[in-house]
Each structure stands twice: as structure tokens, then as C-alpha cells.
Amino acid sequence: MRNNLFEGLRLPLIGAPLFLVSEPALVIAECKAGIVGTFPALNARPAAQLHAWLDEIKAAIGDAPYGVNLIVHKTNPRLEADLQTCVEHKVPLIITSVGEPSGVVDAVHAYGGKVLHDIISIRHAKKAISAGVDGLILVCAGAGGHGGTLNPFVLTSEVRAFYDGPIILSGGISTGNQVRAAELMGADYAYMGTRLIATKEANASEGYKQMLVDSSAADIVYTPAFTGVNGNYLRGSIVNAGLDPDNIVGGKDKPDMKLDEASGAKAWKEIWGAGQGVGAIDDVPSVAELVDRLVQEYRAACA
């Protein structure tokens, strides 16, 4: 790898922080399997639970790298408190999303931690670099949840043209050979989300996991209807909520309004996010079993 952020990994792979899905059990399993486990701070509810989660993870994994995702948008009322908790625990990796990360960068660098920032465009990339982040997570077309629209070949090559720091590539990555492909494209690490939802340790319902197994890329719907920001969701979960995936009422100005009125369903809890890589998911293994498989596929691709 051109840029080495972490020592001792079996794969150049970071498990993405999955809203409502990533909890200590998944993070610990990821880290013990030899990849970087992460979770959104907002998954710890109430906020005081974040201390307990960080203690639990640290006790289980020792010095293995792990990370916490912070939403740095001004609408996040927990940002300052969650950041302070992460600083107190000296969380080795902070992933920032949806906003300007400079304040977080200063606080995390003060104790020797690293900050990666989600970007979907060149403009976002340059702003994050100016803020002093340690690496960029390129959220490309096909990524689960709030995915971007740019092809990974395009975004990786354009960012690499002016940035020689760590690049983490996200978007439809489900197999070990795809992790290797991310490296060959110019990335230093791959970022995997949807594939890890379909594991035994993930905090997702059995129905959610089974739908991932049963779905293909054609079953992914890209829409701003549920949160006001474009995201990728499982068509089947939209149907189960009593909505027509091809005629969703809502959007940027009125996210969730018609969703709740029509079905009582909540975005993310019952309208399930997923990336276009679902077609590669055909089972629900433990994280350890999955990573063993990914390592074999990665090594075969390298050979």
C-alpha cells in the first residue's frame, strides 16, 4: 500500500460505520478478525452509553485499531459531547461526515488520533484536505446509505491526481478480489458496509439480513425521499412499508413527511439501506468466517 494508516491488519479493509447496525459486538468481531471496525457515535443511546461502549471495545480488542463516526453537521446536537468522549478515550480513528471537520481534526490530532472524512466530490475532497484530515473516504456510486453518484474509477483517479495521502474507496465492495481491485485503482484501503450487515454479529433483524441475501443490484432504489439526502435502499423494505418504490412522495424539501403518514415506517429502522453490492451476498456468516473468505479471495487476486 502507498499509505499505511494501520499496523497488523490481515486485509486493507475498514468496516463502515452502519447506522443502527454497528454496535460493540460487530466492531469487536471485525477487529478480532483483522480489519478495522467502526461505529457511529449516534448508535450509542443515550449519549452516556458511548463511554461504556468504548470501554467494552477497548477491553476486548486491546491495541487493535477501531473508529467512531461523528456527524459534524451543525444540526447534530451531540457533536461536542461525543467528540469530548472520544478524546477522553483516545479513539484511534475518527470518521467525519456531512460537514466541516477542522474542529474535530484539531482535537483528535492533539492526542495522536487520525481523522478520515467522507467525500462524494472533488470540491468536498479539497475542503477536507484543507481542514487537515489524515485521509479521504471516497463514497462512490453504489455505496449503501448516503452514497454518491460518481464512478469509483473516475473519483479515485481525479482525487489521486492532486492528493497523495490515504484514500479509502467505498461503493459496492463485497469480496476480497474487489478489495484488491480498489488498491489497483489507486486506493490504499477498501471500505465495506452492506456485506457486513449480513453477518451474525450485526445488529440487524433477520428479515433485513435475509433481504440482503435475496436481493440484487436491481433491487436498490436511490432516492432522497426518506432523509432529504440521496441514499440507496432495499426495494423490498420500501414495499413492506406500504409504499411504491417507483412513486415515492417526499424528497429534499419534505423528507419523511409522507413516509410516516403513509405507513408509520421510519427511515433506516424499517426502510433498510444497502449498496449495489448485494448481489454478491448469498449467506449470513460470522464476521470471522467472512473475513477468512475475504482474505483467501484477496490473496488469490494478488497472486
C-alpha positions in Angstrom: 0.0 0.0 0.0 1.2 3.5 -0.8 -0.1 4.9 2.6 -0.2 2.7 5.7 -2.5 4.0 8.3 -2.8 0.9 10.5 -0.5 -1.9 11.6 -1.3 -5.6 11.9 -4.3 -5.9 9.6 -5.0 -9.0 7.7 -6.6 -7.0 4.9 -6.5 -3.4 3.8 -10.2 -3.1 4.8 -12.3 -0.8 7.1 -15.7 -1.9 8.2 -18.0 1.1 7.6 -20.0 2.6 10.5 -23.5 1.4 9.9 -26.3 3.5 11.4 -28.3 1.4 14.0 -26.4 -1.8 12.9 -22.8 -1.3 14.1 -22.6 -1.9 17.9 -19.8 -3.3 20.1 -20.4 -6.9 19.1 -19.8 -6.2 15.4 -16.9 -3.8 16.0 -15.1 -6.3 18.3 -15.7 -9.1 15.8 -14.3 -7.0 12.9 -11.2 -6.0 14.9 -10.5 -9.5 16.1 -10.9 -10.8 12.6 -8.1 -8.5 11.4 -9.9 -5.5 9.8 -10.8 -2.0 11.2 -14.2 -2.0 13.0 -16.1 1.3 13.3 -19.5 2.5 14.6 -21.5 5.8 14.5 -21.4 7.6 17.8 -25.2 8.2 17.4 -25.8 4.5 17.7 -25.0 4.8 21.4 -28.2 5.9 23.0 -28.4 7.7 25.3 -25.2 9.6 24.7 -23.8 8.5 28.1 -23.7 4.9 26.7 -20.9 5.9 24.4 -18.4 5.8 27.4 -19.5 2.2 28.2 -19.2 1.1 24.5 -15.7 2.5 24.2 -14.7 0.8 27.4 -16.2 -2.5 26.2 -14.5 -2.3 22.8 -11.1 -1.4 24.2 -11.2 -4.2 26.8 -12.0 -6.7 24.1 -9.5 -5.7 21.4 -6.5 -4.2 23.2 -4.4 -2.1 20.8 -6.2 -3.1 17.6 -7.3 -0.1 15.6 -11.0 0.9 15.7 -13.0 4.0 14.9 -16.0 6.2 15.7 -18.1 8.1 13.1 -19.1 11.7 14.0 -21.7 13.7 12.0 -20.1 17.1 12.0 -23.1 19.0 10.6 -24.3 21.8 12.8 -27.7 20.0 13.2 -26.1 17.3 15.3 -26.7 18.3 18.9 -24.4 15.6 20.3 -21.3 16.5 18.3 -19.4 18.4 21.1 -20.2 15.9 23.8 -19.5 12.8 21.6 -16.2 14.4 20.5 -15.2 15.0 24.1 -15.9 11.4 24.9 -13.8 10.2 22.0 -11.0 12.5 23.1 -11.1 11.2 26.7 -10.9 7.6 25.4 -8.3 8.5 22.7 -10.2 6.7 20.0 -7.5 6.0 17.4 -9.7 6.8 14.3 -12.5 9.3 13.9 -14.5 9.3 10.7 -16.2 12.6 10.0 -19.3 13.0 7.7 -21.6 15.7 6.5 -19.9 19.0 7.3 -16.6 20.8 8.0 -14.2 18.7 10.1 -11.5 21.1 11.1 -12.5 21.4 14.8 -12.6 17.6 15.1 -9.2 17.4 13.4 -7.5 19.6 15.9 -9.0 17.8 18.9 -8.1 14.3 17.6 -4.6 15.3 16.4 -3.9 16.6 19.9 -3.8 13.1 21.3 -2.3 11.4 18.2 -5.5 10.1 16.6 -6.3 10.1 12.9 -9.3 11.6 11.0 -10.8 10.3 7.8 -13.5 12.3 6.1 -16.3 11.1 3.8 -16.4 12.9 0.4 -18.5 12.5 -2.8 -17.0 15.2 -5.0 -13.7 16.9 -5.8 -15.0 20.1 -4.0 -15.6 18.1 -0.8 -12.2 16.4 -1.1 -10.3 19.7 -1.4 -12.1 21.2 1.6 -11.3 18.2 3.7 -7.7 18.3 2.7 -7.5 22.0 3.7 -9.0 21.1 7.1 -6.1 18.8 7.7 -7.7 15.3 7.6 -5.4 12.3 7.5 -7.3 10.6 4.6 -10.3 10.6 2.4 -13.1 8.1 2.2 -14.4 8.3 -1.4 -18.1 7.4 -1.2 -18.9 6.4 -4.8 -21.9 5.4 -6.8 -23.4 2.2 -5.5 -22.4 2.7 -1.8 -25.1 1.9 0.7 -26.9 4.6 2.6 -26.0 8.1 1.5 -23.9 7.1 -1.5 -22.5 9.5 -4.1 -23.1 9.4 -7.9 -19.5 9.3 -9.3 -18.0 6.2 -10.7 -15.2 4.9 -8.5 -12.7 4.8 -11.4 -13.4 8.5 -12.1 -13.4 9.8 -8.5 -10.3 7.8 -7.4 -8.3 8.9 -10.4 -9.3 12.6 -10.1 -8.6 12.7 -6.4 -5.3 10.9 -6.8 -4.2 13.4 -9.4 -3.8 16.1 -6.7 -3.7 14.1 -3.4 -1.0 11.6 -2.4 -2.4 10.9 1.0 -4.5 7.9 2.1 -7.6 7.1 0.0 -10.3 4.7 1.2 -12.7 3.5 -1.5 -16.4 2.8 -0.9 -19.1 1.6 -3.2 -20.3 -1.9 -3.8 -17.3 -3.7 -2.3 -18.3 -7.2 -1.2 -15.4 -9.5 -2.0 -11.7 -9.9 -1.4 -10.9 -9.5 -5.1 -12.7 -6.2 -5.1 -10.6 -5.1 -2.1 -7.5 -5.8 -4.3 -9.1 -4.0 -7.2 -9.5 -0.9 -5.0 -5.8 -1.0 -4.4 -5.0 -1.3 -8.1 -7.2 1.7 -8.8 -5.1 3.8 -6.6 -6.8 3.4 -3.2 -5.0 2.4 0.0 -7.9 0.7 1.7 -11.4 -0.5 0.8 -14.5 0.4 2.8 -17.1 -2.3 3.3 -20.6 -1.8 4.7 -23.5 -3.8 3.2 -21.7 -7.1 3.2 -21.1 -6.8 6.9 -24.7 -6.2 7.7 -25.3 -9.8 6.6 -23.2 -11.2 9.4 -24.2 -12.9 12.6 -22.8 -10.1 14.8 -24.6 -7.2 13.1 -27.4 -5.6 14.9 -29.9 -6.0 12.1 -33.1 -8.0 12.0 -33.2 -11.5 10.5 -35.6 -10.0 7.9 -33.1 -7.4 6.9 -30.3 -9.9 6.6 -32.4 -12.3 4.5 -33.4 -9.5 2.2 -29.8 -8.7 1.6 -29.2 -12.4 0.6 -32.3 -12.4 -1.6 -31.6 -9.1 -3.4 -29.5 -8.0 -6.4 -28.3 -4.6 -7.6 -31.7 -4.2 -9.5 -33.4 -4.1 -6.0 -31.6 -1.0 -4.9 -33.5 2.3 -5.0 -31.6 5.6 -5.0 -33.8 8.4 -3.6 -33.8 11.5 -1.2 -37.4 10.7 -0.1 -36.6 9.4 3.3 -33.9 11.7 4.8 -33.7 14.6 2.4 -30.3 13.3 1.1 -30.0 10.8 -1.8 -29.4 7.3 -0.5 -29.6 3.7 -1.5 -32.3 1.5 0.0 -33.7 -2.0 -0.5 -36.7 -2.0 -2.7 -38.3 -4.8 -0.7 -38.2 -2.8 2.5 -40.0 0.1 0.8 -42.7 -2.2 -0.5 -43.1 -3.8 3.0 -43.7 -0.3 4.4 -46.7 0.1 2.1 -45.0 2.4 -0.4 -44.5 2.3 -4.1 -40.7 2.4 -4.8 -41.3 3.9 -8.2 -43.6 6.7 -7.0 -42.3 7.8 -3.6 -43.7 11.0 -2.3 -41.2 13.2 -0.5 -37.8 14.5 -1.3 -35.3 17.1 -0.4 -37.8 19.6 1.0 -40.1 17.2 2.8 -38.1 14.1 3.9 -40.1 11.6 5.9 -43.3 13.5 5.9 -45.3 11.2 3.6 -43.3 8.2 4.7 -44.7 8.4 8.3 -48.2 9.4 7.2 -48.4 6.6 4.7 -47.0 3.7 6.7 -45.7 4.7 10.1 -42.3 3.4 9.0 -39.1 5.1 9.9 -36.1 5.6 7.7 -33.2 3.3 8.5 -35.2 1.3 11.1 -37.7 -0.1 8.6 -36.6 1.3 5.3 -33.3 -0.5 5.0 -30.1 0.9 3.5 -28.0 -1.2 1.2 -25.4 -0.8 -1.6 -25.4 -2.2 -5.1 -23.0 -5.0 -4.0 -25.9 -7.0 -2.5 -25.8 -9.4 -5.5 -22.6 -10.9 -4.1 -24.2 -11.7 -0.7 -25.6 -15.3 -0.5 -25.2 -16.2 3.2 -25.0 -14.8 6.7 -21.7 -16.0 8.2 -19.9 -14.8 11.3 -17.5 -11.9 10.8 -14.6 -14.3 11.4 -15.8 -16.6 8.7 -16.4 -13.8 6.3 -13.0 -12.2 6.8 -11.3 -15.6 6.3 -13.1 -15.8 3.0 -12.2 -12.3 2.0 -8.5 -12.9 2.8 -8.5 -16.0 0.6 -10.1 -14.1 -2.3 -7.7 -11.2 -1.8 -4.6 -13.4 -1.8 -5.8 -15.2 -4.9 -6.3 -11.9 -6.6 -2.9 -10.7 -5.6 -1.4 -14.0 -7.0 
